[in-house]
Amino acid sequence: METFNLYLCWIRRILFTKIFYETNRSSGTKKQIMKNLIAALFLIISGGITAQDSLSQMVPNEFLPDSKDLGISLNVSGLIMNINSVPRQDLRGQSSILVRYVINDHLTFRTGIAPTVSSYRIASTDSVAKDLVEFDSTARQSAFSIRPGLEYHFKGTKRLDPYAALDIEAGIIGGLKAGSNRDISDTTGTSTYKRTITEAGGFALGAKVSFGFNYFVVKRLALGLEYGMGINYSATGGDRQEVLQIEPTSGTATTQRQLSSARVFNTNVFVDPMAQFTLSYFFSL
């Protein structure tokens, strides 16, 4: 645009010199007068274009975020009377935090971070005939994924901001650790059965293409809609070990160990089951 404005300045200067020279040389013929009028009209129009372009560059965005703004996005779900916000999900369906960084009017970098720790415990006490049975079971597994992406924003309006996005995801799935204790008590004492299971984790890779828009209600606060499709691949499992320790009420304690190996590979091509409604807010850095 700067080069175009420079060309216009040179053309205006040449035409202005020509008009001034022709006007001072003689009154001119009708044909010459028409040429001068056309040249003068071009000067007025081109000057207006340059002024409008300069003005548009001087006036800041009224609603859209500015360059170097940082934003956070959440999903919005529920009906009119039961609206709530929930974290965005990664390609494995786990909750993630989506952060956006505005590079310029067309490009926005975004990344999703999804740390996950799953822990379960079941405890129960029961009586079987004359025996008292106490059972306690636990399981724990963790995972972490990161999903960097880039948004390209098309020309919209002062409030509407359409875009297309590409996300790439990589994640690590931690190993599974599970165990249980069963204590059986009777009049002769207590026998204990302790089971421990460890299983290797894995990794996940994926990519997703999305299309959406943000509608800015006020400056930096937007409601949005996003819909996309993608592919993910995961490989989990590996070496598995199960150990059973038995301590009877009388006699010698024993330990049973079982080793095995199994891996699960999963490839999934998907489309979003429904459009994701989003709520975003951008902070000025």
N, C-alpha and C positions, 0 to 999 in steps of 0.2 A: 504493500500500500504506500510506503514511503517513496518508492521508485516511481509509482504512478503519479503521486502528487508532484514529484519533481518534474516529470514530463509536462504536467499541466501548467506548472509555473513557467517553464520555458516557452510553451506555446502561447500562453497569455502575454508574456513579455513581447514576443514577436508580433502578435496581432495588435497589441496596444501601440507599439511603435509604428506599425503600418497605418493604423487608423489615424494616429496623430499626424503622420507625414502627409497622408492623402488629404486630410481635412485642411491642413495649413497650406497645401500647394494650390488647391482650387476648390471651388464649390463642388465639382465633379458631376458626372452624369448620373442619371437615375440608376443605371446598372452598378456604378461604383458605390452609390449610396446604399443600395441593397446589400452589396457585399460587406460594407462597413457595419450595417445593422446586424447581419448574420454573425459577423465576428464579435460584435459587442454582446449579442445574445449568448454566444458560446462563453465569453468571459464571465458573464453573470452566472450561468449554470455551473461552469467548472468551479467558480469560486464558492458557490453554495455547496458543491460536493465536498470540497476540501474542508470547508468550515464545519459541515455536518460530521465528517470523519474525525476531525480534531475534537469536536464537542463530545462525540460518543466515547472517545478515548479518555476524556477528562472526567466524565460523569461515572461514578462508581456503580457497581451492581446494587440495585435497590433491595433485592431479596436473596440472590444467589450467593454462595460462599465466595470468599476472595482467595487468591493464591496464598499458599502456605497455611490455610486453615486446616484444623484437625477435627475430624468428626467421629462420632460413635453411633452405630446403628443397631436397632433391636427389631425383632419381629413383633407384630401386633396381631393378636388373635381374640376371638370372642365376638359375641353379638353386641348390639347397641347398648344393652343394659349390663353387659358382662365383659367389657373390654379389658384386656390385660396384655402386658408386654413380656416377652420371653426371649432368651438369647437366640441368636442365629445358630443354625445347625451346619456342621461340616458334612462332607460327603458320606460319612458313616452314620449320620443321624445324631451325632453328639453335639451338645451345646457348645457354642463358641462365641468369642467376643470379636466383633467386626469393627476395625478401625480404618478410617479413610484419611488420606492426606491429599489436599488439592494442589496439584503441580501448576496447572494453568487453566484457562477457560475450557480446554478440551480434554485434558488428561487428569485423572485422579488415581493415585495408587491406593490400594486397599489390601488389608491382610486380616485373616481370621486366625485366632489362636484358640485351641481347644484342649486344655488340660482336663483329664478325666481320671478320677479315682473311684473305683467301685468296691464297696465293702459290705458284706452280708454276714449276719449272725442269727442263728436259730438256737434257742434254749428251751428245753422242756423237761418236765418231771412227771412221771407216770408210775403206776403200780401194776405189776403183772403177777397175779396170784399173791404170793407172800413176798415177792421181791419188789424193791424200789429201784426204778430205772431213771437215771438222770442223763440227759443227752444235751450236748453242746457242740454246735457246728459253725465254722467260720469259712469265709472265702474272700479273697482280695485280689484285685487286678487293676492296673493303671495303664493309661495310654496318653499320648500327646501328639497333636497334629498341628501343622501350620499351613495356611492357605493364602499365599501371596497372589495378588491379581491386579489387573489394570482395567480401568474404565475409560471408554472414549465417549465424550459427551457431545451430542449433536446440538445444532442451533435450535433453541426453543423460544420461550417467551421470558418475560421478566420473572415469572413464577415457575413455569414448567421447564423441567430439565431432563430430557430423554437421554439415554445412554445405552451402550452395549459393553459387556464385561467378559473378561476371560480370567478364570481362576485355575491355579495349579496347586495340588495338595500333596503333602508327604507326611506320613505319620508313623509312629512307633507304637506297637502294642506290647505291653509288658507281660511278663510271665504270670501264670495263674498259680496261686498258692491257696490250697484248701485243706481243711482238717476237721476232724471230729473226735470227741471224747464221749465214751459211753461207760458209765459207772453203774454196776448192778450190785445192789446190797441186799443181803439176807441175814439170817441169824448167825451164820458162820463167818461173815466178813464181807468185803467188797472186792469185786473183780473189775478190772479196767481194760477197756479196748480203745486204743488210740490209733487213729488212721490219719496219715499225712499224704497229700497229693501235691506234686509240683509238675508243672507243664510249661514248656517253652512258649514264648510269645510270637511276635512276627512284625510285619510292616504293612503299610497301605499306601497306594499311590492313586492319584485321580486328577481329572480335569473337568471343567464345566464352563459352558458358554451361556450367558444370561442376557436378557434384554429387559429394560425397565425404565422407570422415570421417577423423579422426585418432584413433588409439588410443594413449594415453600409457602407455608401459611404466613409466617413472619420471617424476618431476617434470620437466616441460619437454622430455622426449624422447619423440617419437611416431613410430609407423609409420602410414602412411596409404594410402588408396586413392582415386583420383579418375578420373572418366570424364566426357567432355563432347562437345559438338558446336559447330561454329562456321562462320564464313565469312571468307574473306580475298580481297582484291583487290590486284593489283599491276600496275604499268605500268612497263615497262623499255624501254631502247633510245632511239633518236633519231638524231642526226647521227653518222655513222660515217666515219672517214677511214683510208685505207690508203696508206702510202708505201713504195715500193720503190726503194732506192738500189743501183746496180750500179757496181762499180769493177773493170773488167777488168784483166788482166795487161798489156795494151797498149791504147792508144786512150783515148777520152774517157769520163769517168764520166757516168752518166745518172741522172735521178730521175723516177720515174713516180708520179703521185698520183691516187688514185681516191676520189671523194666520193660518199656515198650516205646514205640515211636510212631507218630501219625501226624501228617500235615494236611491242612485244608487250604485249597486254592479257590478263590472266588473272584469272578469277573462279572460286573454288573453295569449294564447300559440302562440309563433311566431318564425319565423326564419328571419334573416336579408334579406331584399329584394335584397341586393347586397353586395358584399364584401366591407369592409371599407378600403380605402387607408389612411395610417397614416404617419405623419411626427413627428419624436421624436428627442429630443436632451437631453443629459445627462450632468449634471454639477458635477464637482469633489468637494466634501465637505472637 
